[in-house]
Amino acid sequence: MGGLLAFSRFVDGFNEKFGRIADYCVLFACLVSAGNATVRYLFSYSTNGLLEVQWYLFGAVVLLGAPYTLKRNEHVRVDLVYMAVSPRVRLWIDTLGFLLVLIPAGLYLTWLSFPFFWQSFEAGEVSQNAGGLILWPAKLLLPLGFALLTVQGLSELIKRIAALSGVLDISTDYEKPLQ
């Protein structure tokens, strides 16, 4: 179990770095958006490239931030049952969810999205919009984000199994979002 937990710590640290990148992408998206609006209204100038950069950054926030969100146990979940059961049952719910849903879906989505990216990369695909950007960096976010999420799911599965075995003590607390 020690080797698996070391792997889990490595994955957690790795996805922590991608989470920080996602944090900065939020800032850059806001700056690009504000800059684009300022230039459009002050100088009556705009370019599709700036709009596409905003979309690229938004995609990076979602796809690179998802594994970090999972690591922090702040992802969206159906909490009707989860909050009403004991911490041990929560560990089992998480374990089964990772094993039966998240990891298989993540592997499948990574597998499906890689050719989509690779085809664009090999072709040097460029947006058809005037002033548009190359498309493969945005398409790379799909397999990268799904792969990172899958590996983080594996890390979380390892931690849940360790907790069920009594090797690790993890919190299953989940704060219901305010609505």
C-alpha positions in Angstrom: 0.0 0.0 0.0 3.0 2.3 0.6 4.0 2.4 -3.0 0.4 3.1 -4.1 0.1 6.0 -1.6 3.4 7.4 -2.9 2.0 7.3 -6.4 -1.1 9.0 -5.1 0.9 11.8 -3.5 2.8 12.3 -6.8 -0.5 12.5 -8.8 -1.9 14.9 -6.2 1.1 17.2 -6.5 1.1 17.0 -10.2 -2.5 17.9 -10.5 -2.0 20.7 -7.9 0.3 22.3 -10.4 -2.3 22.0 -13.2 -4.8 23.5 -10.8 -2.6 26.5 -10.4 -2.3 26.8 -14.1 -6.1 26.8 -14.3 -6.2 29.5 -11.6 -4.0 31.7 -13.8 -6.1 31.0 -16.9 -9.1 32.5 -15.0 -7.1 35.7 -14.5 -5.8 35.8 -18.1 -9.3 35.2 -19.5 -10.6 38.1 -17.5 -7.7 40.3 -18.7 -8.2 39.3 -22.3 -11.9 39.9 -22.1 -11.5 43.3 -20.5 -8.8 44.2 -23.0 -10.8 43.1 -25.9 -13.9 45.1 -24.8 -11.7 48.2 -24.1 -10.1 48.1 -27.5 -13.4 47.4 -29.2 -15.1 50.4 -27.6 -12.2 52.9 -27.5 -10.7 52.1 -30.9 -13.6 50.3 -32.8 -11.2 47.4 -33.4 -11.7 43.7 -32.6 -10.2 40.4 -33.7 -11.6 36.9 -33.6 -8.2 35.8 -32.3 -8.9 37.5 -28.9 -12.3 35.8 -28.7 -10.8 32.5 -29.4 -8.1 33.0 -26.8 -10.9 33.5 -24.3 -12.4 30.2 -25.3 -9.1 28.4 -25.1 -8.5 29.8 -21.6 -12.1 28.9 -20.5 -11.4 25.3 -21.8 -8.2 25.2 -19.8 -10.0 26.4 -16.7 -12.5 23.6 -16.9 -10.4 20.7 -18.2 -7.2 21.4 -16.1 -9.2 22.5 -13.1 -11.4 19.4 -12.8 -8.7 17.1 -11.5 -7.7 19.7 -8.9 -11.3 20.1 -7.9 -11.7 16.4 -7.5 -8.5 16.3 -5.4 -9.9 18.9 -3.0 -13.2 17.0 -2.8 -15.1 20.0 -4.1 -16.7 18.4 -7.2 -20.4 18.3 -7.8 -22.1 15.3 -6.4 -25.7 14.1 -5.7 -25.8 14.6 -1.9 -29.2 13.4 -1.1 -27.9 10.1 0.1 -24.2 11.0 0.7 -24.9 13.4 3.5 -27.2 11.0 5.3 -24.8 8.0 5.6 -21.8 7.3 7.8 -18.3 8.2 6.8 -17.5 4.5 6.1 -20.4 4.3 3.7 -19.3 7.5 2.0 -15.9 5.9 1.4 -17.7 2.9 -0.2 -19.8 5.2 -2.3 -16.7 7.1 -3.5 -14.8 3.9 -4.1 -17.6 2.4 -6.3 -18.1 5.7 -8.1 -14.4 6.0 -9.0 -14.2 2.3 -9.9 -17.4 2.0 -11.9 -18.0 5.5 -13.4 -15.2 8.0 -13.2 -12.2 5.9 -14.2 -13.9 3.9 -17.0 -15.5 7.1 -18.4 -12.2 9.0 -18.1 -10.3 6.3 -20.0 -13.0 6.2 -22.7 -13.1 10.0 -23.1 -9.3 10.2 -23.3 -9.3 7.5 -25.9 -12.0 9.2 -27.9 -10.6 12.7 -27.8 -6.9 11.9 -28.6 -7.5 11.2 -32.3 -9.6 14.4 -32.5 -6.6 16.3 -31.2 -4.0 14.4 -33.2 -5.8 14.9 -36.5 -5.9 18.6 -35.9 -2.2 18.7 -34.9 -1.1 16.7 -38.0 -3.1 18.9 -40.3 -2.1 22.2 -38.7 -5.8 23.0 -38.5 -6.6 26.7 -38.2 -9.8 28.3 -37.3 -11.9 29.4 -40.3 -12.7 32.7 -38.7 -10.8 35.7 -40.0 -7.9 36.3 -37.6 -8.5 32.9 -36.1 -5.9 30.8 -34.3 -4.5 27.3 -34.7 -6.9 24.8 -33.2 -4.8 21.9 -31.9 -3.8 23.6 -28.6 -7.5 23.9 -27.7 -8.1 20.3 -28.8 -5.1 19.1 -26.8 -6.9 20.2 -23.7 -9.5 17.5 -24.2 -7.3 14.3 -23.9 -5.0 16.0 -21.4 -7.8 17.1 -19.1 -9.6 13.7 -19.3 -6.3 11.9 -18.7 -5.4 14.1 -15.7 -9.0 13.6 -14.3 -8.7 9.8 -14.8 -5.3 9.6 -13.0 -6.7 11.8 -10.2 -9.6 9.4 -9.9 -7.1 6.6 -9.5 -5.3 8.5 -6.8 -8.6 9.1 -5.0 -9.5 5.4 -5.3 -6.2 4.5 -3.8 -6.8 6.9 -0.9 -10.3 5.5 -0.3 -9.1 1.9 -0.3 -6.4 2.9 2.1 -8.9 4.5 4.4 -11.2 1.5 4.2 -8.2 -0.7 5.2 -7.5 1.6 8.1 -4.1 2.7 6.7 -5.1 6.3 6.0 -7.5 8.7 7.7 -9.3 10.9 5.2 -12.2 13.2 5.6 -15.4 12.4 3.8 -17.0 15.7 4.9 -18.8 17.4 2.1 -20.4 20.8 2.5 -23.6 21.1 0.6 -23.5 24.1 -1.8 -25.8 27.0 -0.8 -28.7 27.4 -3.1 
